[in-house]
Amino acid sequence: MKHPMQAFWTAVLLVWGLAGLGAPPAAASIANSEYVVAPAVVSAGMANVLVYVPEQTGATYHWSVKGGSIPGTIVNAAMYFNAGAVGTVTVQCVISLYGTQLTCTQDIPVVPVLPVDANGYGSQLRADDLANTVLGGPSAQSVSYRFQALHSSPLRSIQVFFIWSQLKSGYAAGQGGTIRVDLLADDGTGSHLPTGPVLATLTCSSVLSANDYYPKLPFPYPASLTGGRIYHLVFTNIDPAPAANYVSLDSLWTNAQTSPMQPSLNDYAFATLMRAGTGPWKLRQGFTPILELDYADGSSQGKGYVEVWRSNPKIVSGATQVRETFKVKGPNRLFSKVMIRAERLAGSSPLTLRLTEADGTLIEQATVPATSVLQGAYDWVTCTFPLTHVLASGVGYNLTLSAPADTQYSTFPMRKALDKGFSTATVFSDGYAQVSTNGGTSWAGWDMWGTPNLTTSDLQFMFIP
């Protein structure tokens, strides 16, 4: 089962078994990779960041933090800390067991808080993988997809991503259950939780037998939404035996704990919440809904990316370059900077971003110092241009990333689900990601799953006014 920490380093504690009459072994030892399980990146001032080492019976744990703070005394294998200023926070755990000690240390980059810019142009998302949340199951889980309506119109239907597997356990069981989706208002508090009464409801049964991972789910009696207001779609498994019959919702997931989670959206405007049984609702940090909202007036909103191709990144170095090729639809777009999600692998030469028209005419070129690109973790790289420019409607452009051969950068795209019925309003539909291995002489779409020259993915990028 995909786990929200699946892309983090995994620490494994191996302790010799007890011998004789329950006495500890004479020379117990702890084998560990010396990593604390932690986010790859956190934003400055981020509160309640979870880190942990796998719990071991009989062990004690002493935590300390440099570059942040611990809100209270922590004595178990998991700990929450508050990040400090931009730089690095160092988390350390000393594990003690039968007189044997092991010190595990993890340095976590602390990056600036990004201002939300809803007027950006591009894919405007960060993601490292997909992650599922079980509906029902042994913990009787429910999910809320929280969203801020962009339109004043009845909500006619929704489209989501249900996930199950015949090969891997944990995604689903039995017949998948019966899923009820209730549309609720927001409680207006700082936590932005769902509150009654139910505004509209629909029921989805036979999820597995229908064999449709991306169903369009209509509301029999649509409720009118007001643009700018916050609402919740609450997914509950109402099967008589939800612990035995359940399915999962899939979301985009990022290996970072930042606020906001996405650069173009406040967390209150688009997020995933979860609760077990009748327990409290909790924000699923790093989870972004895969969701389309379809209104009666013909408009749509949401996010329709359904794969993250991190398993096939491209190394930007020397003759290998990547780009987003696109043709602007709709109005002209002003921009003064561009953000691209990347990682530095090695070297100290800068990353070059070059914007040209489709015929090669140079619009702008700038470099980002290597020190401004994180090494060992993907994060947003911001390139500010000296002048404000216009992306003109109807004109084709290429945003190209390159670097000298002595330095390596890495990036990867996300796949959009237009072929699954998702609306163009839920993805960047103006272009797609490409790769060149000969210095830009020729270009082809990304390759994935053994298929070359795909035109269905976008880099993680956005132009900003």
C-alpha positions as CSV (number, residue, x, y, z in Angstrom):
1,M,0.0,0.0,0.0
2,K,1.3,3.4,-0.8
3,H,2.2,5.2,2.4
4,P,2.5,8.9,2.8
5,M,6.1,8.5,4.0
6,Q,7.0,6.0,1.2
7,A,9.5,8.3,-0.6
8,F,11.4,9.0,2.7
9,W,14.4,7.1,3.8
10,T,13.3,4.0,5.8
11,A,15.0,3.3,9.1
12,V,15.0,-0.3,10.4
13,L,15.8,-1.3,14.0
14,L,17.1,-4.9,14.4
15,V,17.4,-6.1,18.0
16,W,18.5,-9.6,19.1
17,G,15.7,-11.6,20.5
18,L,15.2,-12.3,24.2
19,A,16.9,-15.4,25.6
20,G,16.4,-17.7,28.6
21,L,13.8,-16.6,31.1
22,G,13.1,-13.2,29.5
23,A,16.5,-11.7,30.4
24,P,18.1,-9.4,27.9
25,P,20.9,-10.7,25.8
26,A,24.4,-10.1,27.2
27,A,25.4,-8.0,24.2
28,A,22.3,-6.5,22.6
29,S,23.0,-4.4,19.5
30,I,20.9,-2.0,17.4
31,A,21.4,-2.0,13.6
32,N,20.1,1.1,11.9
33,S,20.8,3.1,8.8
34,E,21.1,6.2,11.1
35,Y,18.4,8.1,9.4
36,V,15.4,9.6,11.1
37,V,12.2,9.2,8.9
38,A,11.4,12.8,8.0
39,P,10.1,15.1,5.2
40,A,12.7,16.0,2.5
41,V,11.8,19.7,2.9
42,V,9.9,21.9,5.4
43,S,9.0,25.6,5.2
44,A,10.2,28.2,7.7
45,G,8.0,28.3,10.8
46,M,6.2,25.1,9.9
47,A,4.6,23.7,13.0
48,N,4.0,20.1,14.1
49,V,6.3,18.4,11.7
50,L,6.3,14.7,12.2
51,V,9.5,12.7,12.4
52,Y,10.1,9.2,13.7
53,V,12.1,6.0,14.0
54,P,10.4,2.6,14.0
55,E,9.4,1.7,17.5
56,Q,11.2,-1.1,19.3
57,T,9.9,-2.9,22.4
58,G,12.0,-2.0,25.4
59,A,13.8,0.9,23.8
60,T,13.8,4.5,25.0
61,Y,14.2,7.6,22.8
62,H,15.7,10.9,23.5
63,W,15.0,13.6,20.9
64,S,16.7,16.9,20.2
65,V,16.3,19.6,17.6
66,K,18.7,22.3,16.3
67,G,17.3,25.0,14.2
68,G,13.8,24.4,15.6
69,S,11.9,23.6,18.7
70,I,10.1,20.7,20.4
71,P,6.7,21.6,21.8
72,G,6.8,19.5,25.0
73,T,8.8,16.5,26.2
74,I,8.9,13.6,23.8
75,V,9.9,10.2,25.0
76,N,8.6,7.8,22.3
77,A,9.7,6.8,18.8
78,A,7.7,9.7,17.1
79,M,8.1,13.4,17.7
80,Y,6.6,16.6,16.4
81,F,8.8,19.7,16.0
82,N,8.4,23.3,14.9
83,A,10.8,24.5,12.2
84,G,12.8,27.6,12.6
85,A,14.1,30.1,10.1
86,V,15.3,29.4,6.6
87,G,18.4,27.2,6.6
88,T,18.6,23.7,8.1
89,V,16.9,22.0,11.0
90,T,18.8,19.0,12.5
91,V,16.8,16.4,14.2
92,Q,18.5,13.8,16.4
93,C,17.2,10.7,18.2
94,V,19.3,8.7,20.7
95,I,17.9,5.2,20.9
96,S,18.8,3.2,24.1
97,L,18.2,-0.5,24.5
98,Y,19.8,-2.7,27.2
99,G,22.7,-0.4,27.6
100,T,23.3,-0.1,23.8
101,Q,22.9,3.3,22.2
102,L,22.5,4.4,18.6
103,T,22.3,8.1,17.5
104,C,20.3,8.8,14.4
105,T,20.6,12.3,12.9
106,Q,18.8,13.9,10.0
107,D,19.3,17.3,8.4
108,I,16.2,18.8,6.8
109,P,16.4,21.9,4.5
110,V,14.1,24.7,5.7
111,V,12.9,26.8,2.7
112,P,11.1,30.1,2.5
113,V,7.3,30.2,2.7
114,L,6.0,30.8,-0.8
115,P,3.3,33.4,-1.3
116,V,0.2,32.0,-2.9
117,D,-0.2,33.3,-6.5
118,A,-3.6,32.3,-8.0
119,N,-2.7,34.1,-11.2
120,G,0.1,31.8,-12.2
121,Y,0.3,30.1,-15.6
122,G,1.5,26.5,-15.9
123,S,0.9,23.1,-14.2
124,Q,1.1,25.0,-10.8
125,L,1.5,21.8,-8.8
126,R,4.2,19.9,-6.9
127,A,4.0,16.1,-6.5
128,D,6.4,13.3,-5.9
129,D,4.0,10.3,-6.1
130,L,0.5,9.2,-5.6
131,A,-0.8,8.1,-2.1
132,N,-4.0,6.3,-1.2
133,T,-6.5,6.8,1.7
134,V,-8.7,3.8,2.5
135,L,-12.4,4.5,2.8
136,G,-13.6,2.3,5.6
137,G,-11.2,-0.5,6.3
138,P,-10.0,-1.6,9.8
139,S,-9.8,2.0,11.0
140,A,-13.2,3.0,9.6
141,Q,-11.7,6.0,7.7
142,S,-13.6,8.8,6.0
143,V,-12.1,11.5,3.7
144,S,-13.1,15.1,3.1
145,Y,-12.0,16.8,-0.1
146,R,-12.0,20.5,0.9
147,F,-12.4,23.0,-1.9
148,Q,-13.2,26.7,-2.6
149,A,-15.8,27.1,-5.3
150,L,-14.7,29.1,-8.3
151,H,-18.2,29.4,-9.7
152,S,-21.7,30.2,-8.6
153,S,-23.7,27.4,-10.1
154,P,-25.2,24.0,-9.1
155,L,-22.6,21.3,-8.6
156,R,-23.8,18.7,-11.2
157,S,-21.2,16.0,-10.8
158,I,-17.7,15.1,-9.6
159,Q,-14.9,12.9,-10.9
160,V,-12.4,11.2,-8.6
161,F,-9.7,8.5,-8.7
162,F,-10.5,5.2,-6.9
163,I,-7.6,2.8,-6.6
164,W,-7.4,-0.9,-5.9
165,S,-5.1,-3.7,-6.9
166,Q,-5.3,-7.4,-7.5
167,L,-1.6,-7.8,-6.7
168,K,-1.0,-5.6,-3.7
169,S,-2.9,-5.7,-0.4
170,G,-4.1,-2.6,1.5
171,Y,-5.8,-0.7,-1.3
172,A,-9.1,-2.5,-1.3
173,A,-10.9,-5.6,0.0
174,G,-14.0,-7.6,-0.7
175,Q,-16.4,-5.9,-3.0
176,G,-15.0,-2.4,-2.4
177,G,-17.9,-1.3,-0.3
178,T,-20.6,1.3,-1.0
179,I,-19.3,4.9,-0.9
180,R,-21.6,7.8,0.0
181,V,-20.4,11.3,-0.9
182,D,-22.0,14.2,1.0
183,L,-21.6,17.8,0.0
184,L,-21.2,19.9,3.2
185,A,-20.5,23.5,4.1
186,D,-17.3,24.7,5.9
187,D,-17.5,25.6,9.6
188,G,-15.8,28.9,9.1
189,T,-13.1,28.2,11.8
190,G,-9.4,28.4,11.3
191,S,-9.3,24.6,10.9
192,H,-12.0,24.7,8.1
193,L,-13.8,21.5,8.9
194,P,-17.0,20.1,7.4
195,T,-20.3,20.9,9.0
196,G,-23.9,20.0,8.4
197,P,-26.5,19.9,7.2
198,V,-25.9,17.8,4.0
199,L,-26.4,20.0,0.9
200,A,-26.4,17.2,-1.6
201,T,-25.5,13.5,-1.6
202,L,-24.8,10.6,-4.0
203,T,-24.0,7.0,-3.6
204,C,-21.4,4.9,-5.5
205,S,-21.7,1.1,-5.2
206,S,-20.0,-1.7,-7.1
207,V,-16.8,0.3,-7.5
208,L,-14.6,-2.7,-8.2
209,S,-17.1,-4.6,-10.4
210,A,-17.6,-1.5,-12.5
211,N,-13.8,-1.5,-13.2
212,D,-13.8,2.3,-13.5
213,Y,-10.9,4.0,-11.7
214,Y,-12.0,7.5,-12.7
215,P,-15.8,7.5,-12.5
216,K,-18.0,10.5,-13.1
217,L,-20.4,10.7,-10.2
218,P,-23.6,12.8,-10.7
219,F,-25.6,14.3,-7.9
220,P,-29.3,13.3,-8.3
221,Y,-30.3,16.6,-6.7
222,P,-27.5,19.2,-7.3
223,A,-27.0,21.9,-4.7
224,S,-26.1,25.5,-5.8
225,L,-22.7,26.7,-4.8
226,T,-21.5,30.2,-4.3
227,G,-18.2,31.2,-5.8
228,G,-15.6,32.0,-3.1
229,R,-17.1,29.9,-0.4
230,I,-15.5,26.8,1.0
231,Y,-17.2,23.4,0.8
232,H,-16.4,19.7,1.6
233,L,-17.0,16.5,-0.2
234,V,-17.1,13.8,2.5
235,F,-16.6,10.2,1.4
236,T,-17.9,7.6,3.8
237,N,-18.1,3.8,3.3
238,I,-21.6,2.8,4.3
239,D,-21.2,-0.9,3.6
240,P,-22.6,-3.1,6.3
241,A,-19.1,-4.5,6.7
242,P,-16.8,-1.7,5.8
243,A,-13.8,-3.4,7.5
244,A,-14.1,-6.2,5.0
245,N,-15.4,-4.3,1.9
246,Y,-13.5,-1.1,1.1
247,V,-11.7,0.8,-1.6
248,S,-9.2,3.7,-1.6
249,L,-9.1,7.3,-2.9
250,D,-5.9,8.2,-4.7
251,S,-4.3,11.7,-4.3
252,L,-1.2,13.5,-5.4
253,W,1.4,13.4,-2.7
254,T,4.5,15.4,-2.1
255,N,7.6,14.5,0.0
256,A,7.6,17.9,1.8
257,Q,5.9,19.6,4.6
258,T,5.3,23.2,3.5
259,S,2.7,25.8,3.9
260,P,1.1,26.3,1.5
261,M,1.3,22.7,0.1
262,Q,0.8,24.1,-3.5
263,P,2.1,27.5,-4.8
264,S,-1.1,28.5,-6.4
265,L,-3.6,27.4,-3.7
266,N,-4.1,28.2,-0.1
267,D,-4.5,25.0,2.0
268,Y,-8.0,26.0,2.9
269,A,-8.9,26.2,-0.8
270,F,-7.9,22.6,-1.8
271,A,-6.9,19.9,0.5
272,T,-7.5,16.4,1.9
273,L,-8.7,15.7,5.4
274,M,-9.2,12.3,7.1
275,R,-10.7,10.9,10.2
276,A,-10.9,7.5,11.8
277,G,-14.4,6.5,12.9
278,T,-16.0,9.4,14.7
279,G,-12.6,10.9,15.7
280,P,-11.5,14.4,14.8
281,W,-10.8,15.6,11.3
282,K,-7.1,16.0,10.5
283,L,-5.4,17.6,7.5
284,R,-3.4,15.1,5.4
285,Q,-0.2,17.1,5.0
286,G,1.2,16.7,1.5
287,F,-2.0,15.2,0.0
288,T,-3.6,17.1,-2.9
289,P,-7.0,15.8,-4.2
290,I,-7.3,14.3,-7.6
291,L,-10.8,15.8,-8.2
292,E,-12.9,17.4,-10.9
293,L,-16.0,19.5,-10.0
294,D,-18.5,20.0,-12.9
295,Y,-21.1,22.8,-12.7
296,A,-24.4,23.1,-14.3
297,D,-23.3,26.2,-16.2
298,G,-20.7,24.1,-18.1
299,S,-17.6,25.2,-16.1
300,S,-15.2,22.9,-14.3
301,Q,-12.4,23.1,-11.7
302,G,-10.0,20.8,-9.9
303,K,-6.8,18.9,-10.5
304,G,-6.6,16.1,-13.0
305,Y,-3.1,14.8,-12.9
306,V,-3.1,11.1,-12.2
307,E,0.5,9.9,-12.4
308,V,3.9,11.3,-11.2
309,W,6.8,10.2,-13.3
310,R,9.5,10.5,-10.6
311,S,10.7,7.0,-11.5
312,N,12.0,8.4,-14.8
313,P,13.6,11.7,-14.2
314,K,15.8,13.4,-16.7
315,I,19.3,14.6,-15.9
316,V,19.7,18.1,-17.2
317,S,23.4,18.3,-18.1
318,G,25.5,19.0,-21.2
319,A,23.6,17.8,-24.3
320,T,20.6,16.7,-22.3
321,Q,17.9,19.4,-21.9
322,V,14.3,19.5,-21.0
323,R,11.5,21.9,-21.8
324,E,7.8,22.7,-21.7
325,T,6.6,23.5,-25.2
326,F,3.2,25.3,-25.3
327,K,0.9,27.6,-27.2
328,V,-1.0,30.1,-25.1
329,K,-4.8,29.8,-25.2
330,G,-7.1,32.4,-23.8
331,P,-5.8,35.9,-22.8
332,N,-2.3,37.3,-22.8
333,R,-0.2,36.4,-19.7
334,L,2.1,38.8,-18.0
335,F,5.1,37.4,-16.1
336,S,8.3,38.6,-14.4
337,K,9.5,35.2,-13.0
338,V,9.1,31.5,-13.4
339,M,9.2,28.6,-10.9
340,I,10.4,25.1,-11.8
341,R,10.7,22.1,-9.5
342,A,14.1,20.6,-9.7
343,E,17.0,19.1,-7.7
344,R,20.7,19.5,-8.0
345,L,22.6,16.2,-8.1
346,A,26.2,17.3,-8.5
347,G,28.4,20.2,-9.6
348,S,28.4,23.9,-9.1
349,S,27.5,25.5,-12.4
350,P,24.2,27.4,-12.7
351,L,20.9,26.1,-14.1
352,T,19.9,28.1,-17.2
353,L,16.3,28.9,-18.0
354,R,15.6,30.1,-21.6
355,L,12.3,31.3,-23.0
356,T,11.9,31.4,-26.7
357,E,9.1,31.7,-29.2
358,A,8.4,28.5,-31.2
359,D,10.6,29.8,-34.1
360,G,13.6,30.2,-31.7
361,T,13.3,34.0,-31.1
362,L,14.7,34.7,-27.7
363,I,12.4,36.3,-25.2
364,E,14.4,36.0,-22.0
365,Q,17.3,34.0,-20.6
366,A,18.5,33.8,-17.0
367,T,20.6,31.6,-14.8
368,V,20.0,30.3,-11.3
369,P,23.1,29.8,-9.1
370,A,23.7,26.2,-8.1
371,T,23.6,27.2,-4.5
372,S,19.9,28.2,-5.0
373,V,18.9,24.7,-6.0
374,L,18.6,22.2,-3.2
375,Q,20.9,19.2,-3.4
376,G,19.4,15.9,-2.3
377,A,15.8,17.1,-2.4
378,Y,13.4,18.5,-5.0
379,D,12.0,22.0,-4.4
380,W,10.8,25.0,-6.2
381,V,13.5,27.0,-8.0
382,T,12.5,30.6,-8.7
383,C,14.1,32.6,-11.6
384,T,13.4,36.3,-11.6
385,F,13.8,38.1,-14.9
386,P,15.0,41.7,-15.2
387,L,11.9,42.7,-17.2
388,T,8.2,41.9,-17.3
389,H,7.2,40.1,-20.5
390,V,4.0,39.1,-22.2
391,L,3.0,35.5,-23.2
392,A,0.8,36.4,-26.1
393,S,-2.4,34.5,-26.9
394,G,-2.1,32.2,-29.8
395,V,1.8,32.3,-29.8
396,G,3.9,29.2,-29.3
397,Y,6.8,29.2,-26.7
398,N,9.4,26.9,-25.3
399,L,10.7,27.1,-21.7
400,T,14.0,25.2,-21.8
401,L,16.3,24.0,-18.9
402,S,20.0,23.4,-19.5
403,A,23.3,23.2,-17.6
404,P,27.0,22.7,-18.4
405,A,28.3,19.1,-18.6
406,D,30.1,19.5,-15.3
407,T,26.8,19.9,-13.3
408,Q,23.7,17.8,-13.1
409,Y,20.2,18.8,-12.3
410,S,17.1,16.6,-12.3
411,T,13.4,17.1,-12.9
412,F,10.3,15.0,-13.8
413,P,6.8,15.6,-15.0
414,M,3.2,14.6,-14.1
415,R,0.7,12.9,-16.4
416,K,-2.6,14.6,-17.1
417,A,-5.7,12.5,-17.4
418,L,-7.5,14.0,-20.4
419,D,-7.8,10.5,-21.8
420,K,-9.6,9.5,-18.6
421,G,-12.3,12.1,-19.1
422,F,-10.9,14.9,-17.0
423,S,-11.6,18.4,-18.2
424,T,-8.9,20.7,-19.7
425,A,-9.7,23.1,-16.8
426,T,-8.0,20.6,-14.4
427,V,-4.6,20.5,-16.1
428,F,-2.2,22.7,-18.1
429,S,-3.7,21.9,-21.5
430,D,-1.6,24.4,-23.5
431,G,1.5,22.1,-23.9
432,Y,3.6,19.2,-22.7
433,A,7.1,18.2,-21.5
434,Q,9.9,17.3,-23.9
435,V,13.5,16.0,-23.8
436,S,16.5,16.6,-26.0
437,T,19.7,14.5,-25.9
438,N,21.6,16.4,-28.6
439,G,21.7,19.9,-27.2
440,G,18.3,21.0,-28.6
441,T,18.7,19.9,-32.2
442,S,15.7,17.6,-31.9
443,W,13.1,17.1,-29.3
444,A,10.7,14.3,-28.2
445,G,8.0,13.9,-25.6
446,W,8.8,12.1,-22.3
447,D,9.1,8.3,-22.3
448,M,7.3,6.2,-19.7
449,W,6.2,2.6,-19.2
450,G,8.2,1.7,-22.3
451,T,6.4,4.1,-24.5
452,P,8.4,6.9,-26.2
453,N,7.5,10.4,-27.2
454,L,4.5,10.9,-24.9
455,T,2.7,14.2,-25.1
456,T,0.6,13.8,-22.0
457,S,2.9,15.1,-19.2
458,D,3.8,18.6,-17.9
459,L,6.8,19.8,-16.0
460,Q,6.1,21.1,-12.5
461,F,6.3,24.8,-13.3
462,M,4.5,28.1,-13.3
463,F,5.0,31.7,-14.7
464,I,4.2,34.4,-12.2
465,P,3.2,38.0,-12.9
